[in-house]
């Protein structure tokens, strides 16, 4: 496994981070559970092969991810770094910071959290929640008490607001130490601010390195863009992200042991893209964007849908058709989804809940109608 300096935190972080939002689950009597045996196998296998950064959150895996991660990694706790998050928008008073922190500590069964993120913030939640309720000061107290080791934030907003958040926290004498943001070959909107954060000494982790699955499908994309022999598209995606010198780690939400194995190989690969190759691929982004009028990252924040529409799955099938030309596959999978009583836009109650929760601000109902019509016609 390759390791990198993690900003000014004093830590060395694995190039591959384990995102714990898609651990294997099962349903029983209407309740969801993480398959602990499978999850433990995956997480420990990743650790044994060099992964030392594990990212979870209170609501991942039907609110079971933190507990599953804590159980799986209990025996190696001192040898790894755990990242989790505080839902700022759910904080109603200053004291809620400590309540959420203590709940995460209990679920993880750990005396401290290495990187405690203000979760998915934007300028509004930063100003009204973090600054308005003095949550930075609470974070400082928690750090002084040893309950957290580093103050971090994850981000969903206009890129320029990253600078505002970093600078404002610094001005208050409680600087942000690490940042988790979306970044991949298809979406470089945060690139300038990643460079800014890195130059300021923040450790930076990228989420969505394969663009919500867009860059996971098998294609000859690399050959088309560079004229060189093809490599797996997901490998290209990771290498592009890790080619940014201001970025320390690419976070991947892994669902099974095969995915873990595949990503471990990339995280351990010393054959990096040259600066020329990295620049060439970056310049080709504009060419890719014309195929990306629907940019769903697959984060699943829109789930669960009240009527059971699997929005990320349907959008992903459209990606296979529209971006990669895997039309037969997309059509057959959509037919399979419908045959298994998968809900579609016809079942939508028009509540708009999905759009309120979407970090990308997609007009989901309109896009579902359009996408399903296209998939039905191909």
C-alpha positions in Angstrom: 0.0 0.0 0.0 1.2 3.5 -0.8 1.1 6.1 1.9 1.1 9.9 1.8 1.6 12.8 4.2 -1.8 13.8 5.5 -1.5 17.6 5.5 0.0 18.9 8.7 -1.8 16.3 10.9 1.4 14.4 11.4 -0.2 11.2 10.0 0.6 9.0 7.1 -2.6 8.0 5.3 -3.1 5.1 2.9 -3.7 6.1 -0.7 -6.9 4.1 -0.6 -9.4 4.9 2.1 -12.3 2.5 3.0 -15.7 4.3 2.7 -18.2 2.4 5.0 -21.5 3.7 3.6 -22.1 0.6 1.5 -21.3 -2.3 3.8 -23.3 -5.5 3.1 -26.7 -5.5 4.6 -29.8 -7.7 5.0 -33.4 -7.1 6.0 -35.3 -9.0 8.6 -38.8 -8.3 9.9 -38.7 -4.8 8.3 -35.5 -3.8 9.9 -32.1 -3.5 8.3 -28.8 -4.9 9.7 -25.2 -4.9 8.6 -24.0 -8.4 7.8 -21.3 -8.3 10.5 -19.4 -11.4 9.4 -19.0 -10.2 5.8 -18.3 -6.6 6.9 -15.6 -7.7 9.3 -14.0 -9.9 6.7 -13.8 -6.9 4.2 -12.6 -4.4 6.7 -9.9 -6.6 8.3 -8.7 -7.7 4.8 -8.3 -4.1 3.8 -6.4 -3.4 7.1 -4.2 -6.4 6.6 -3.3 -5.2 3.2 -2.4 -1.7 4.3 -5.5 0.5 4.5 -5.4 2.6 7.6 -8.2 5.1 7.0 -11.8 4.1 7.5 -14.7 6.6 7.0 -18.2 6.2 8.4 -21.1 8.4 9.6 -24.1 8.1 11.9 -26.7 7.5 9.3 -24.7 5.2 6.9 -26.2 1.7 6.4 -29.5 2.5 8.0 -27.6 4.0 11.0 -25.7 0.8 11.6 -22.3 1.5 10.0 -20.5 3.0 13.0 -21.4 0.1 15.2 -20.3 -2.4 12.5 -17.0 -0.6 12.0 -16.3 -0.5 15.7 -16.9 -4.2 16.1 -14.8 -5.2 13.1 -11.8 -3.0 13.9 -11.8 -3.2 17.7 -8.7 -5.5 17.8 -6.6 -3.1 15.6 -8.0 0.2 16.8 -4.7 1.7 17.7 -3.2 0.9 14.3 -5.9 2.6 12.2 -7.6 6.0 11.8 -11.4 6.3 12.0 -13.3 9.1 10.5 -16.9 9.9 11.3 -19.2 12.9 11.2 -21.6 15.2 13.0 -24.8 16.1 11.2 -24.7 19.9 11.7 -28.2 20.4 10.3 -29.5 18.2 13.1 -27.9 20.3 15.8 -30.3 22.6 17.5 -28.1 23.9 20.2 -24.4 24.1 21.2 -24.8 21.1 23.5 -25.8 18.9 20.6 -22.2 18.7 19.5 -21.3 16.7 22.6 -24.4 14.6 22.3 -23.7 13.5 18.8 -20.0 12.9 19.6 -20.7 10.8 22.6 -23.2 8.7 20.6 -20.7 8.1 17.9 -18.0 7.2 20.4 -20.4 4.7 22.0 -21.4 3.1 18.7 -17.8 2.8 17.6 -16.8 1.6 21.0 -13.7 3.8 21.0 -12.4 6.4 23.5 -11.6 8.8 20.6 -12.3 9.6 17.0 -9.3 10.5 14.8 -11.1 12.7 12.3 -14.4 14.2 13.3 -16.1 15.9 10.4 -18.7 18.6 10.3 -20.8 16.6 7.8 -21.7 17.8 4.3 -21.6 21.4 5.2 -22.2 24.5 3.0 -21.8 28.2 3.6 -25.3 28.5 5.2 -24.8 25.6 7.6 -21.3 26.8 8.4 -22.5 30.3 9.3 -25.7 29.4 11.0 -24.8 26.1 12.6 -21.0 25.9 13.2 -20.4 29.6 13.8 -23.8 30.5 15.1 -24.0 27.7 17.7 -20.3 27.9 18.5 -19.6 24.4 17.4 -16.0 25.2 16.5 -15.4 26.0 20.1 -17.0 22.7 21.1 -14.7 20.9 18.7 -11.7 22.6 20.3 -12.8 21.4 23.7 -13.4 17.9 22.5 -9.9 17.9 21.0 -8.3 19.2 24.2 -10.1 16.4 26.1 -8.7 13.8 23.7 -12.2 12.8 22.4 -11.3 13.8 18.9 -7.8 14.2 17.4 -8.5 16.4 14.4 -11.1 18.8 13.3 -12.4 18.1 9.9 -15.2 18.9 7.5 -16.9 17.3 4.4 -18.4 19.6 1.9 -21.3 19.9 -0.6 -21.6 23.5 -2.0 -20.1 25.9 -4.5 -16.4 25.4 -4.6 -15.4 28.9 -3.7 -17.0 28.6 -0.3 -14.3 26.1 0.7 -11.9 29.0 1.0 -14.4 31.0 3.1 -14.8 28.0 5.5 -11.1 27.4 5.8 -10.2 31.0 6.3 -13.0 31.8 8.7 -12.1 28.9 11.0 -8.4 29.9 10.9 -9.3 33.5 11.8 -11.1 32.2 14.8 -8.0 30.3 15.9 -9.6 26.9 15.5 -8.4 25.8 12.1 -9.8 23.0 10.0 -7.2 20.2 9.7 -8.6 17.9 7.0 -11.2 18.1 4.3 -13.4 15.5 2.4 -14.7 16.7 -1.0 -15.9 15.2 -4.2 -13.3 15.0 -6.9 -12.9 12.8 -10.0 -12.1 13.0 -13.7 -15.7 14.0 -14.5 -16.0 16.6 -11.8 -13.0 18.8 -11.1 -15.0 21.7 -9.8 -13.2 21.5 -6.4 -9.8 21.2 -7.8 -8.7 24.8 -7.3 -9.9 24.7 -3.7 -8.2 21.3 -3.2 -5.0 23.0 -4.1 -5.7 25.9 -1.8 -6.5 23.6 1.1 -3.4 21.5 0.5 -1.2 24.6 0.3 -2.7 25.7 3.7 -1.7 22.4 5.2 -5.0 20.6 5.3 -5.1 16.9 4.5 -7.5 16.3 1.6 -9.5 13.1 0.9 -11.5 12.7 -2.3 -14.9 11.0 -2.3 -16.5 9.8 -5.5 -13.3 9.0 -7.3 -15.1 6.9 -9.9 -17.9 9.5 -10.4 -20.8 7.5 -8.9 -20.0 4.5 -11.1 -19.6 6.4 -14.3 -15.9 5.6 -14.4 -16.3 2.0 -13.2 -17.7 0.5 -16.4 -15.3 -1.3 -18.8 -14.5 0.9 -21.7 -11.6 1.8 -23.9 -11.7 5.4 -22.5 -8.0 5.5 -21.8 -7.1 4.5 -25.3 -9.5 7.0 -26.8 -8.1 9.8 -24.7 -4.4 9.0 -24.9 -3.9 6.7 -27.8 -2.1 4.2 -25.5 -3.0 0.6 -24.6 -6.2 0.3 -22.6 -6.3 0.0 -18.8 -9.4 -0.6 -16.7 -11.5 2.6 -16.5 -11.8 2.4 -12.7 -8.0 2.2 -12.5 -7.7 5.2 -14.7 -10.2 7.1 -12.4 -8.2 6.3 -9.3 -4.9 7.2 -10.8 -6.2 10.5 -12.0 -7.5 11.4 -8.5 -4.2 10.3 -6.9 -2.3 12.2 -9.5 -3.2 15.4 -7.8 -0.2 16.3 -5.5 -2.5 18.2 -3.1 -4.6 15.2 -2.4 -3.7 12.4 0.1 -6.3 9.7 -0.2 -9.1 8.4 -2.5 -12.1 7.1 -0.6 -14.0 4.2 -2.0 -17.3 2.8 -0.7 -16.7 -0.9 -1.0 -19.6 -3.5 -1.0 -17.8 -6.8 -1.3 -14.5 -8.6 -1.0 -13.9 -8.5 -4.8 -14.2 -4.7 -4.8 -11.8 -4.6 -1.9 -9.2 -6.7 -3.8 -9.5 -4.6 -6.9 -9.0 -1.3 -5.0 -6.2 -2.7 -2.9 -4.3 -3.4 -6.1 -4.7 0.2 -7.2 -3.7 1.6 -3.9 -0.6 -0.4 -3.9 0.4 0.3 -7.5 3.5 2.4 -7.8 2.9 3.1 -11.5 1.5 6.6 -11.3 0.4 8.7 -14.2 3.1 11.1 -15.4 2.4 14.8 -15.1 1.9 14.8 -18.9 -0.6 12.0 -18.8 -2.4 13.5 -15.9 -2.7 16.9 -17.7 -3.8 15.2 -20.9 -6.6 13.4 -19.1 -7.6 16.5 -17.3 -7.8 18.4 -20.6 -10.1 15.6 -21.9 -12.7 16.3 -19.2 -14.6 18.8 -21.4 -15.0 16.0 -23.9 -16.5 13.8 -21.2 -18.8 16.4 -19.9 -20.9 16.4 -23.0 -22.0 12.9 -22.0 -22.7 14.0 -18.4 -25.8 16.0 -18.5 -27.1 13.9 -15.7 -24.5 13.8 -13.0 -25.6 11.5 -10.2 -22.8 10.5 -7.9 -24.6 7.5 -6.5 -24.3 8.9 -2.9 -27.8 7.6 -2.1 -28.7 10.6 0.0 -32.0 10.5 -1.9 -32.7 7.1 -0.4 -34.9 5.7 0.9 -37.6 6.9 -1.4 -41.0 6.9 0.4 -42.5 4.7 -2.3 -39.4 2.6 -2.9 -38.0 4.0 -6.2 -34.3 3.0 -6.5 -33.2 6.4 -7.9 -29.4 5.8 -8.0 -29.8 2.4 -9.7 -32.0 3.8 -12.5 -29.7 6.8 -13.0 -26.7 4.4 -13.1 -28.3 2.3 -15.8 -28.8 5.4 -17.9 -25.0 6.1 -17.4 -24.2 2.7 -18.8 -26.3 3.5 -21.9 -25.5 7.2 -22.4 -21.8 7.4 -21.4 -20.4 4.0 -22.1 -22.7 2.8 -24.9 -23.6 -0.4 -22.9 -27.1 -0.1 -24.2 -28.1 -3.8 -24.2 -26.9 -4.2 -20.6 -28.8 -1.1 -19.5 -32.0 -2.2 -21.1 -31.8 -5.8 -19.8 -31.1 -4.5 -16.2 -33.9 -2.0 -16.4 -36.3 -4.8 -17.5 -35.0 -7.0 -14.7 -35.6 -4.1 -12.2 -39.2 -3.7 -13.4 -39.8 -7.5 -13.4 -38.7 -7.6 -9.7 -41.4 -5.0 -8.9 -38.9 -2.2 -8.8 -40.8 1.1 -8.4 -40.5 3.8 -11.1 -41.6 7.4 -11.7 -45.1 6.1 -12.2 -45.2 5.3 -8.5 -43.9 8.7 -7.5 -46.1 10.7 -5.0 -44.4 13.9 -6.0 -43.3 14.6 -2.5 -40.0 16.1 -3.6 -38.1 14.7 -0.6 -35.4 13.2 -2.8 -34.6 16.6 -4.3 -34.4 18.3 -0.9 -31.7 15.8 0.1 -29.7 15.7 -3.1 -26.2 17.3 -2.7 -26.0 17.8 -6.5 -29.4 19.7 -6.5 -30.7 17.5 -9.3 -34.3 17.9 -10.5 -34.7 14.2 -9.7 -38.4 13.8 -10.7 -37.9 15.4 -14.0 -34.8 13.5 -14.7 -36.4 10.2 -13.7 -39.2 10.7 -16.1 -36.8 11.6 -18.9 -34.4 8.7 -18.2 -37.0 6.1 -17.9 -38.6 7.1 -21.2 -35.2 6.8 -22.9 -34.5 3.4 -21.3 -37.9 2.2 -22.4 -37.3 3.3 -26.0 -33.8 1.9 -26.6 
